[in-house]
Amino acid sequence: MINYSINKNLNLPIKLFFNSVRRVRNYKQFVPWCLDSWETKGDFIFMKYEDVMEKFPSLYENKISREKLKEISSRQSENDNLLKIKQYEGGIKVGFNILDFSYSCNIVSIEPNVVLSVTEGTNSQVFKKLESVWIIDQVANTSSISVDYFINFEFKSFMFSNVTNLFLLFLGDNIMKAFVTKCENEMRDNKIQFDEISEDLNFSDILENKLNKINFDSVNDKEIIKLFLINMHKINKLNLDEMVVLMKILENDETYLKKLVFLSELTIWNNPMQIEKIKNEIMSF
């Protein structure tokens, strides 16, 4: 069994980095040597720590995620929060010059701290087993995060031993650099930025600029969505990160755009259940 770990302190928002890690389907866009990636849709589940072991035993079979869960539980008992968990399947195709191979994995994420990925031998022609764990923590009293990445794997055949170093590069330093670069680019390119919102700037004007990039059926639809976002901002129901993601969805998903226009006409900002549903939809994007 080959083991590898890396730790970095990064000046990045914790949810931005967490979401970049858990969205396996996007790996093909920015991870070196990743030729393709995909994932199945999974639903978020909210549960207490003591119920997790029965539902997600893989989190306890892995020593790293088990220890992190114990730490989370000690905080949970103080504020009685529920863990936000998602289970789904992912797949990756890796290519090194003339060699390429694919593998699928079972993934469990706990927002915004843990992403565990497990590949069993039945899901890969190459690996006897492959496990990776991301642990992401906010550094106390700072805007920085601490990211720990742990990998252990074993090939089915010694024939693959000659790609061990390449695979460690793929899963190790290079993948960490890829995620950091991806997050930094996303922060730069997908503004509304926190520093854009101040007493000197008009939130409505900022939204106008962002909404101009979305293909609305009519000016009226655009104004309806604008009113919805302004109200969400006023009552602090959607944070700025969530608004950025929402507008990306609206820009790329015509069906969801029409759905939100319809719901906004019903003044959904007064409906807590609808708002929570929209927040969950945004974070699963």
C-alpha positions in Angstrom: 0.0 0.0 0.0 1.4 3.4 -1.0 0.6 6.4 1.2 1.0 10.1 0.4 -0.1 13.3 2.2 0.2 17.0 1.7 -0.9 20.0 3.8 -1.3 23.6 2.6 -2.5 26.8 4.2 -4.4 28.8 1.6 -6.0 32.2 1.5 -9.2 31.0 -0.1 -12.9 30.8 1.0 -13.5 27.4 2.6 -16.8 26.7 0.7 -15.2 27.6 -2.6 -12.4 25.1 -2.2 -14.7 22.4 -0.7 -17.1 22.7 -3.7 -14.2 22.5 -6.2 -13.1 19.2 -4.6 -16.5 17.5 -4.3 -17.6 18.4 -7.9 -15.7 15.5 -9.6 -17.5 16.1 -12.8 -15.5 19.3 -13.3 -12.0 17.7 -12.8 -11.6 17.2 -16.6 -11.6 21.0 -17.0 -8.6 21.7 -14.9 -6.8 18.7 -13.3 -3.6 17.6 -15.2 -3.8 14.2 -16.9 -7.5 14.0 -16.3 -9.0 13.1 -19.7 -12.6 12.8 -18.5 -14.7 12.9 -15.3 -18.3 12.4 -14.3 -20.6 11.9 -11.4 -24.0 10.7 -10.5 -26.5 13.0 -8.9 -26.9 12.7 -5.1 -29.2 14.3 -2.6 -28.1 16.1 0.5 -29.0 14.5 3.8 -29.0 16.4 7.2 -28.3 14.2 10.2 -26.7 14.2 13.7 -23.2 12.8 14.2 -24.4 9.7 16.1 -26.5 8.6 13.1 -23.7 8.9 10.6 -21.9 5.6 11.4 -24.8 3.4 10.4 -25.6 5.4 7.3 -22.0 6.0 6.0 -19.7 3.3 7.5 -16.9 4.3 5.1 -16.4 7.5 7.0 -15.5 5.4 10.1 -13.5 2.8 8.3 -11.1 5.5 7.2 -9.0 6.7 10.2 -8.6 10.3 8.9 -12.3 11.0 8.3 -13.2 9.1 11.5 -11.0 11.4 13.6 -12.3 14.5 11.8 -15.9 13.4 12.5 -15.1 13.1 16.2 -13.8 16.6 16.2 -16.9 17.9 14.4 -19.1 16.1 16.9 -17.5 17.8 19.8 -18.4 21.1 18.3 -21.8 19.9 17.2 -22.9 19.1 20.8 -22.3 22.7 21.7 -24.5 24.3 18.9 -26.7 21.3 18.0 -26.1 21.7 14.2 -26.9 18.9 11.7 -24.2 17.6 9.4 -24.9 18.2 5.7 -23.9 15.1 3.9 -24.0 14.0 0.3 -23.2 10.5 -1.1 -22.7 9.9 -4.8 -20.6 8.1 -7.4 -17.8 9.6 -9.4 -15.5 8.5 -12.2 -12.2 9.6 -13.6 -10.2 8.8 -16.7 -6.5 9.4 -16.4 -4.0 9.4 -19.2 -0.2 9.4 -19.2 1.1 9.5 -22.7 0.3 6.0 -24.2 -1.3 4.7 -21.0 -4.8 5.6 -19.9 -7.2 4.0 -17.5 -10.5 4.8 -15.8 -11.9 4.1 -12.3 -15.0 4.9 -10.4 -15.4 5.7 -6.7 -17.9 6.1 -4.0 -17.8 9.6 -2.5 -19.1 11.0 0.7 -18.9 14.7 1.5 -19.6 16.5 4.7 -19.9 20.3 4.1 -17.6 22.1 4.2 -14.9 19.9 5.9 -14.6 16.4 4.5 -14.6 14.7 1.1 -13.9 11.0 1.2 -13.4 8.9 -2.0 -13.1 5.1 -2.0 -12.4 2.9 -5.1 -12.7 -0.8 -4.5 -11.1 -3.4 -6.8 -14.5 -4.2 -8.4 -14.6 -0.6 -9.7 -11.2 -0.6 -11.3 -9.1 -2.8 -13.5 -6.0 -1.1 -12.1 -6.4 -0.6 -8.4 -6.9 -3.2 -5.7 -8.0 -0.2 -3.5 -7.7 3.6 -3.7 -8.8 6.0 -0.9 -8.4 9.7 -0.8 -9.5 12.1 1.9 -9.7 15.9 1.9 -9.9 17.7 5.2 -10.6 21.4 5.0 -10.6 23.7 8.0 -11.0 27.4 8.7 -7.9 28.7 10.5 -9.2 30.4 13.6 -9.3 34.2 13.5 -8.1 34.4 9.9 -9.4 34.3 6.4 -7.1 31.3 5.6 -8.0 27.7 5.4 -5.9 24.6 6.2 -6.1 21.8 3.6 -4.9 18.3 4.2 -5.0 15.7 1.5 -4.3 12.0 2.2 -4.0 9.2 -0.4 -3.4 5.5 -0.1 -3.6 3.0 -3.0 -2.4 -0.4 -4.2 -2.2 -1.6 -7.7 -3.6 -5.0 -8.7 -0.5 -5.8 -10.7 3.2 -5.0 -10.4 2.9 -4.1 -14.1 1.5 -0.8 -13.1 4.3 0.0 -10.6 6.1 2.0 -13.3 3.4 4.6 -13.2 3.4 5.0 -9.4 5.4 8.2 -9.5 3.3 9.6 -12.3 0.1 8.8 -10.4 1.5 10.4 -7.2 2.1 13.5 -9.3 -1.4 13.4 -10.6 -2.9 12.9 -7.1 -0.4 14.9 -5.1 1.3 18.2 -5.7 -0.1 18.8 -9.1 -3.7 18.2 -8.1 -3.3 20.6 -5.1 -1.9 23.3 -7.4 -4.7 22.7 -9.9 -7.4 23.2 -7.2 -5.7 26.4 -5.9 -5.4 27.8 -9.4 -9.0 26.9 -10.2 -10.3 28.6 -7.1 -8.2 31.7 -7.6 -9.4 32.0 -11.2 -13.0 31.6 -10.1 -12.6 34.3 -7.5 -11.2 36.6 -10.1 -13.6 35.8 -12.9 -16.9 35.3 -11.1 -17.5 38.5 -9.4 -19.8 39.7 -7.4 -16.9 40.1 -5.0 -17.2 41.0 -1.4 -15.2 44.2 -1.9 -17.7 45.3 -4.6 -20.4 45.6 -2.1 -20.0 48.7 0.0 -21.8 51.9 0.9 -20.2 53.6 -2.1 -21.6 51.1 -4.6 -25.1 50.3 -5.6 -26.0 46.6 -5.3 -28.7 47.1 -7.9 -26.2 48.5 -10.4 -23.8 45.6 -9.8 -26.6 43.1 -10.4 -27.6 44.9 -13.6 -24.1 44.3 -15.0 -24.1 40.6 -14.1 -27.7 40.0 -15.3 -26.8 41.5 -18.7 -24.8 38.3 -19.3 -27.9 36.1 -19.0 -30.2 35.4 -21.9 -33.7 36.3 -20.6 -36.8 35.8 -22.7 -37.9 39.4 -21.9 -36.9 42.5 -20.0 -39.7 41.7 -17.6 -38.1 38.4 -16.7 -34.8 40.1 -16.1 -36.4 42.6 -13.7 -38.2 39.8 -11.9 -35.0 38.0 -11.2 -33.2 41.2 -10.3 -35.9 42.0 -7.7 -35.6 38.5 -6.3 -31.8 38.9 -5.8 -32.1 42.3 -4.3 -34.7 41.0 -1.8 -32.4 38.0 -1.0 -29.6 40.4 -0.4 -31.7 42.6 1.9 -32.9 39.8 4.1 -29.6 38.0 4.0 -31.1 34.7 2.7 -28.4 34.2 0.0 -24.8 35.1 0.6 -22.7 36.5 -2.2 -21.0 33.2 -3.0 -24.4 31.6 -3.4 -25.6 34.4 -5.7 -22.5 34.0 -7.9 -23.3 30.3 -8.3 -27.0 31.0 -8.9 -26.2 33.4 -11.7 -23.9 30.9 -13.3 -26.8 28.4 -13.2 -29.2 30.9 -14.7 -26.7 31.7 -17.5 -26.3 28.0 -18.4 -29.6 26.4 -17.6 -32.6 27.8 -19.4 -35.1 25.5 -17.7 -34.0 26.5 -14.2 -34.1 30.2 -15.3 -37.7 29.9 -16.3 -38.5 28.0 -13.1 -37.0 30.8 -11.0 -38.8 33.5 -12.9 -42.1 31.7 -12.2 -41.3 31.3 -8.5 -40.1 34.8 -8.2 -43.4 36.1 -9.4 -44.8 34.4 -6.3 -42.5 36.5 -4.1 -40.7 33.4 -2.8 -38.4 35.4 -0.6 -41.3 35.3 1.9 -41.3 31.5 1.8 -38.5 30.0 4.0 -39.1 26.5 2.7 -38.7 27.5 -0.9 -35.6 29.6 -0.1 -34.0 26.6 1.6 -34.8 24.4 -1.4 -33.2 26.9 -3.7 -30.1 27.1 -1.5 -29.7 23.4 -1.6 -30.1 23.4 -5.4 -27.5 26.0 -5.7 -25.0 24.2 -3.6 -25.6 20.9 -5.5 -24.8 22.6 -8.8 
